[in-house]
Structure formats: structure tokens, C-alpha cells
Amino acid sequence: MQKTQQMEGVKIPGNHQTEPRDTFKIAYAIHFLLGAGNLLPWNALITAADYFGHLYPSKHVERVFSVAYMSSSLLVLALIMGLGGNCKMIMSFRMRMNLGFSLFVLSLMVILLLDWAWDGNGSPGRPNGAYGVTVGSVVVCGLADGLVGGSLVGSAGKLPKHNLLYKLPVMQQHNKLLGTGNLNPRPNFWDVARKIRWPAFGIFTVYTVTLSIFPGFMAENIKSTICKDWYPVILITIYNVFDLVGKCLTAAYVLENVGKATWACMARLLFYPLFSVCLHGPSWMKNEVIVAFLTIALGLTNGYLTSVLMILTPKSVLDPEAEVSAVVMAVFLGMGLVAGSVLGWFWII
């Protein structure tokens, strides 16, 4: 009982008048830019589906990219998880951010320089060596994503109410308050994972469903006589826009029940038969409007449910376990990405 009261004292400072305020939402803007920078390389790669398909027509480029990127990202997340608290001793948060974004820039520049050095006109039929270098650059992008994404989500997950950076006064005060007293031992990863097993399974399901359909299915399997080569680009853009809309919807309304959010994640399995009908069903189901509507629903539910689970899960555990819970969610999210990337090959089979 005494420990609970102490925790409450740490969680809510007694003097609200002296608490630093992030008046201009600088922390929010910085985290938004960091998140956008983290997502930009992957979205650039998948949006250029027609370009890579033109360069390597005999390869299932989007599916290979998905497996390469997500597997390497999950590998880094697993390494961070294994190191636990020692990760901060080996490499600071700032160093992880700087290294990750440097790898992003380097890998994307390699792809651009490869095109320039080869012939500069994007002619198809390049050798396997060029394809191998391109896939290798995607792997490096995935490593950077695991480094940046895992560190950023883990850092933000332990903070109260807003994502705050270490240099801001409000962040320094909350970290000081949470760090005093050593009221609880360091939380165990698997103990926290058991506590949040249902939201973790929900986030796994969300991304398994999404990555098994997007982008491989949209880039290769469905065709349009109206949009032609622009069809996959349009669908990928629609998905990305409504994924962002879904994430922003949590600013207006957050589903407060974790159980309901998890069941909503399970309901997304219905996308499999719906998209299968678009591929193998009657001609009227292959209509561009219906496919676009399903793509909107796929992106909207992906964005909203991801945000809901990432908001609710750290709040469902004790403060010292919040960062670990965010890492657990990031690991299960990564596992879902890899599982979905592998399942995406079944559309070909």
C-alpha cells in the first residue's frame, strides 16, 4: 500500500504550478518529424513499385523488399530486446538516432547512385549484381528502421501524456521524478509481455494482415485497364494517406477498451476473403472503385488500431513497465511485419 502511494506521488507531481510546459508543442513536432523520417525510406521504396518492376521484370521485387526490410528490422529489435538495459550503456539514444538516420540516407543514396552509374536511363534487364546491391540497400534500410523505430517508440512509451525529448525541461523533470527512489526493480521483459499479451497479439495480427496484402498484392496481383501502370502507385498512395488519417483520428477519439481494440484487430482477417474475391471473383468485384474502397479500409483500420494499441498499452501497466511494454509492442509489430511479408507470397502460389 505504501509503495502504491509512493508510485502515485511519482506519477503526479504535487506542485502542478511549477511543472514545465511545452507551450509551442516543440516536442510533438520533433517526434512527428522523426517518425516521418523513419517511415519515409520504406514508403519511397514501395511507392516506386513500377520503377523497380521495370528494372527487374523477372523478380517479385515488392515481396522480396518486404521480407528483406522487415526481417532485418526485426533482427535489430530482437537484439535491442536481448541487451535490455545494457543497450543504453553500449549506445546512447542520440547515437542510435544519428546512426539510424545516417544508414537511411546512405542506403537510399546507393540506390540512386547505382542507377546513375549504370546508364541513367532506367533501362530494364539489369544483371543480378545490381539487383543484389539494391536488395542489400533495402536490408540496410531495415536495420536502420529497427534501430530508430525501436529506440524512439521505447523512449516515448515511458513518458506521461506527450512524447518529450530529453533536452526539454518538462522531459528532464519527469525523468528525474521517475528515476528517484528506485521503488521497483527493473521490470522483466517476459513478465510484462504476459501482462499485455492480448494487445501484443492484436498488433501482431494487424501487421500480418496488412503486410500480406500491402504492397505486394497491390503492386503485382491486381490490374486495371483504366489506370494501367499507375494503378499500384495510386493504391499505395491511397493506403498511405488513409493510414495517416487513421493515426490522426486518435486525436479526436480513442477507443478506451483494450479488449475491444484487440477484437477489432481480429476482425481485419476479413480482408483476406474480400481481396481474394477481387482477385478471383466476378468481374464486377474487380472494379477499381471497390478495390480502392477496400484499400481505404485497410489503411484506415491499420493506422487507427495501431495508434489505439500504442496509446493504451503503456497506460495499462505500472510506470516502470511502460517502456518495456512499448518495446514488447514494437517486437510483436516487427514479428507481424515479417509474418505478413512471408504470407504475401501465398498470393502467387
C-alpha positions in Angstrom: 0.0 0.0 0.0 2.8 2.3 0.9 4.6 1.5 -2.3 1.5 2.3 -4.3 1.2 5.6 -2.6 4.8 6.4 -3.4 4.2 5.4 -7.1 1.3 7.8 -7.2 3.4 10.5 -5.8 5.9 10.0 -8.6 3.3 9.7 -11.2 1.6 13.0 -10.4 3.9 15.8 -9.1 2.5 17.7 -6.2 3.1 21.2 -7.4 1.4 21.5 -10.8 2.2 25.2 -11.0 6.0 24.7 -11.3 5.7 21.9 -13.9 7.4 23.0 -17.2 5.1 23.3 -20.2 5.8 22.6 -23.8 3.8 25.6 -24.9 4.6 25.5 -28.6 4.4 21.7 -28.9 8.0 21.6 -30.0 8.4 18.0 -28.7 5.3 16.9 -30.6 6.7 18.5 -33.8 10.1 16.9 -33.4 8.6 13.5 -32.8 6.4 13.9 -35.8 9.5 14.7 -38.0 11.4 11.8 -36.5 8.5 9.5 -37.2 8.1 10.8 -40.8 11.8 10.4 -41.4 11.6 6.8 -40.1 8.8 5.9 -42.4 10.0 7.8 -45.5 12.6 5.3 -46.8 10.2 2.3 -46.7 7.4 4.3 -48.3 9.8 5.6 -51.0 10.8 2.0 -51.9 7.3 0.6 -52.1 5.9 3.6 -53.9 8.5 3.1 -56.7 7.0 -0.4 -57.4 6.6 0.3 -61.1 10.2 1.6 -61.4 11.8 -1.4 -59.7 9.4 -3.7 -61.6 10.6 -2.2 -64.9 14.3 -2.6 -63.9 13.9 -6.2 -62.7 10.9 -7.6 -64.6 11.7 -11.2 -63.7 11.8 -10.6 -59.9 9.0 -10.2 -57.4 10.5 -7.0 -56.2 7.9 -5.8 -53.8 7.7 -9.1 -52.0 11.4 -9.5 -51.8 11.7 -6.0 -50.5 9.1 -6.6 -47.8 10.9 -9.8 -46.5 14.4 -8.2 -46.6 13.3 -5.0 -44.9 11.1 -6.4 -42.2 13.4 -9.3 -41.3 16.4 -7.1 -40.8 14.3 -4.6 -38.8 13.1 -7.4 -36.5 16.6 -8.7 -36.1 17.7 -5.3 -34.6 14.6 -5.1 -32.4 15.4 -8.6 -31.1 19.0 -7.5 -30.4 17.8 -4.4 -28.5 15.4 -6.6 -26.5 18.2 -9.1 -25.7 20.5 -6.4 -24.5 17.8 -4.8 -22.3 19.2 -2.1 -20.1 22.7 -2.7 -21.4 21.7 -1.2 -24.7 21.8 2.3 -23.3 25.3 1.6 -21.9 26.6 0.4 -25.3 24.9 3.1 -27.4 23.1 6.2 -26.3 19.7 7.2 -27.5 21.2 10.1 -29.5 23.8 7.9 -31.1 21.1 5.3 -32.1 19.1 8.1 -33.7 22.0 9.6 -35.6 23.4 6.2 -36.7 19.9 5.0 -37.9 19.2 8.1 -39.9 22.7 8.1 -41.4 22.1 4.5 -42.6 18.8 5.6 -44.1 20.5 8.3 -46.2 23.4 6.1 -47.2 21.2 3.2 -48.4 18.9 5.4 -50.4 21.8 7.2 -52.0 23.3 3.8 -53.0 20.2 3.0 -55.0 20.2 6.4 -56.7 24.0 6.2 -57.5 23.5 2.7 -58.9 21.0 4.0 -61.4 23.3 6.9 -62.3 26.4 4.7 -62.6 24.7 2.0 -64.7 23.2 4.1 -67.5 21.0 6.8 -66.0 18.0 6.0 -68.3 16.4 3.2 -66.3 16.6 0.5 -68.9 15.3 -2.9 -67.9 17.1 -6.2 -67.7 19.9 -5.4 -65.3 22.2 -8.1 -64.0 21.8 -10.0 -60.8 24.7 -8.0 -59.2 22.8 -4.7 -59.5 19.7 -6.4 -58.1 21.7 -7.8 -55.2 23.1 -4.4 -54.3 19.6 -2.9 -54.4 18.2 -5.7 -52.1 21.3 -5.1 -49.8 20.4 -1.4 -49.6 16.9 -2.4 -48.6 18.4 -4.7 -45.8 20.4 -1.7 -44.5 17.2 0.4 -44.5 15.6 -2.3 -42.4 18.5 -2.4 -39.9 18.2 1.4 -39.6 14.4 1.1 -39.1 14.9 -1.3 -36.3 17.4 0.9 -34.6 15.4 4.1 -35.0 11.9 2.8 -34.6 12.6 0.5 -31.6 14.5 3.2 -29.8 12.1 6.0 -30.5 8.9 4.1 -29.5 10.6 2.7 -26.4 11.7 6.2 -25.3 8.4 7.8 -25.9 6.4 5.0 -24.4 7.6 5.7 -20.8 6.7 9.4 -20.9 3.5 10.9 -19.5 0.9 12.3 -21.8 3.2 13.5 -24.6 6.3 12.4 -26.4 9.0 14.6 -25.0 12.7 14.8 -25.8 15.5 14.6 -23.2 16.7 18.2 -23.8 13.3 19.8 -22.9 12.8 21.0 -19.3 9.5 19.1 -18.9 11.2 15.8 -20.0 14.1 16.4 -17.7 11.8 16.9 -14.7 9.7 13.8 -15.4 12.8 11.6 -15.9 14.2 12.9 -12.6 11.0 12.1 -10.8 10.7 8.7 -12.3 14.4 8.0 -11.6 14.3 8.8 -7.9 13.7 6.3 -5.1 14.2 3.0 -7.0 10.7 2.0 -5.9 10.6 -1.1 -8.1 13.2 -3.5 -9.5 13.9 -3.4 -13.2 10.8 -5.0 -15.0 11.3 -8.3 -16.7 10.5 -8.4 -20.4 8.5 -11.7 -20.3 6.5 -10.7 -17.2 5.4 -7.5 -19.0 4.8 -9.5 -22.2 2.4 -11.8 -20.3 0.5 -8.8 -18.9 0.0 -7.3 -22.3 -0.3 -10.5 -24.4 -3.7 -9.6 -25.9 -2.8 -6.1 -27.2 0.6 -7.6 -28.4 -1.3 -10.3 -30.3 -3.6 -7.7 -31.7 -0.7 -5.6 -33.1 0.8 -8.8 -34.5 -2.4 -9.6 -36.3 -2.8 -6.0 -37.6 0.5 -6.1 -39.4 0.4 -9.7 -40.5 -2.8 -8.9 -42.4 -1.6 -5.6 -43.7 1.8 -6.7 -45.0 0.4 -9.9 -46.6 -1.7 -7.6 -48.8 0.3 -4.4 -49.0 2.3 -3.7 -51.0 2.9 -7.0 -52.9 -0.7 -7.8 -53.7 -1.5 -4.3 -54.8 1.7 -4.0 -56.9 1.6 -7.3 -58.7 -1.7 -9.2 -58.5 -4.5 -6.8 -59.4 -4.6 -4.9 -62.7 -6.5 -2.0 -64.2 -7.2 -1.3 -67.9 -8.0 2.3 -66.9 -5.1 3.3 -64.6 -2.6 0.8 -66.2 0.9 1.3 -64.7 -0.3 4.0 -62.4 -2.7 1.6 -60.6 -0.3 0.2 -58.0 1.1 3.8 -57.4 -2.5 5.1 -56.8 -3.4 2.2 -54.5 -0.2 2.6 -52.5 -0.8 6.3 -52.2 -4.4 5.8 -51.1 -3.3 3.3 -48.4 -0.6 5.7 -47.1 -3.0 8.7 -47.0 -5.7 6.8 -45.1 -3.1 5.1 -42.8 -2.1 8.6 -41.8 -5.8 9.6 -41.4 -6.4 6.6 -39.1 -3.4 7.5 -36.9 -4.7 11.1 -36.7 -8.2 10.0 -35.7 -7.0 9.1 -32.2 -6.6 12.8 -31.6 -10.4 13.0 -31.8 -11.4 9.7 -30.3 -9.5 6.8 -28.6 -11.3 3.5 -28.1 -10.8 3.1 -24.3 -11.2 -0.7 -24.1 -8.1 -2.7 -25.0 -10.2 -5.9 -25.4 -12.5 -4.2 -28.0 -9.4 -2.9 -29.8 -8.0 -6.4 -29.9 -11.2 -7.9 -31.3 -11.2 -5.2 -33.9 -7.7 -6.4 -34.9 -9.1 -9.9 -35.3 -11.9 -8.6 -37.5 -9.3 -7.4 -40.0 -8.9 -11.1 -41.1 -12.0 -10.5 -43.2 -9.8 -8.6 -45.6 -8.4 -11.9 -46.9 -11.6 -13.2 -48.4 -12.6 -9.7 -49.6 -9.3 -9.2 -51.5 -9.4 -12.8 -52.7 -12.8 -12.1 -54.3 -11.3 -9.0 -56.0 -8.6 -11.3 -57.5 -10.5 -14.4 -58.4 -14.2 -13.4 -58.2 -16.6 -12.0 -60.8 -15.6 -9.1 -63.0 -17.7 -6.5 -61.1 -15.8 -7.2 -57.9 -12.5 -6.3 -59.8 -13.8 -2.8 -60.3 -11.3 -0.1 -59.4 -13.8 1.6 -57.1 -14.3 -1.5 -54.9 -10.6 -2.2 -54.7 -10.0 1.5 -53.8 -12.7 1.3 -51.1 -11.1 -1.9 -49.6 -7.7 -0.2 -49.7 -9.1 2.8 -47.8 -10.5 0.5 -45.2 -7.2 -1.4 -44.9 -5.2 1.8 -44.4 -7.7 3.4 -42.1 -8.0 0.4 -39.7 -4.3 -0.2 -39.8 -3.5 3.4 -38.7 -6.2 3.8 -36.1 -5.8 0.4 -34.4 -2.0 0.8 -34.3 -2.4 4.2 -32.6 -5.0 3.0 -30.2 -3.0 0.0 -29.0 0.2 2.0 -28.8 -1.6 4.6 -26.6 -3.5 2.2 -24.3 -0.8 -0.4 -23.7 1.8 1.6 -21.9 -1.0 3.1 -19.7 -2.2 -0.4 -18.7 0.9 -1.3 -16.8 2.9 0.4 -14.0 5.1 3.4 -14.9 8.4 1.5 -14.6 7.0 -1.1 -17.0 5.8 1.4 -19.6 9.0 1.5 -21.7 9.3 -2.3 -21.6 5.7 -2.6 -22.7 6.4 -0.3 -25.7 9.4 -2.5 -26.6 7.2 -5.6 -26.4 4.7 -4.0 -28.7 7.4 -3.0 -31.1 8.8 -6.5 -31.2 5.3 -8.1 -31.9 4.7 -5.4 -34.5 8.0 -6.4 -36.2 7.1 -10.1 -36.0 3.8 -9.2 -37.7 5.6 -7.4 -40.4 7.8 -10.4 -41.1 4.9 -12.9 -40.9 2.9 -10.7 -43.3 5.7 -10.3 -45.7 6.2 -14.1 -45.9 2.4 -14.8 -46.2 2.3 -12.3 -49.1 4.0 -15.0 -51.3 0.9 -17.2 -51.0 -1.0 -14.8 -53.4 1.5 -16.1 -56.0 1.2 -19.8 -55.0 
